């Protein structure tokens, strides 16, 4: 795994409105995991992961694989009702 540089800029701008995608990139930065390392460990090309940041929506199996590598699981929960 590549070493995390202290000179690395903070999280790049994420224009994808999906909250799970935003969480994924924020958590990758918190755990200091590069996009290339994450995509390699999850089993897909790094450009796939990079495109999630701005334009493409990930498949549920791909996002679940990434979250599992970060120590999280994707789990449905009942939506809170409005009053």
Rosetta blueprint (number, residue, H / E / L):
1 X L
2 X L
3 X L
4 X L
5 X L
6 X L
7 X L
8 X L
9 X L
10 X L
11 X L
12 X L
13 X L
14 X L
15 X L
16 X L
17 X L
18 X L
19 X H
20 X H
21 X H
22 X H
23 X H
24 X H
25 X H
26 X H
27 X H
28 X H
29 X H
30 X H
31 X L
32 X L
33 X L
34 X L
35 X H
36 X H
37 X H
38 X H
39 X H
40 X H
41 X H
42 X H
43 X L
44 X L
45 X L
46 X H
47 X H
48 X H
49 X H
50 X H
51 X H
52 X H
53 X L
54 X L
55 X L
56 X L
57 X L
58 X L
59 X L
60 X H
61 X H
62 X H
63 X H
64 X H
65 X H
66 X H
67 X H
68 X H
69 X H
70 X L
71 X L
72 X L
73 X L
74 X L
75 X L
76 X L
77 X L
78 X L
79 X L
80 X L
81 X L
82 X L
83 X L
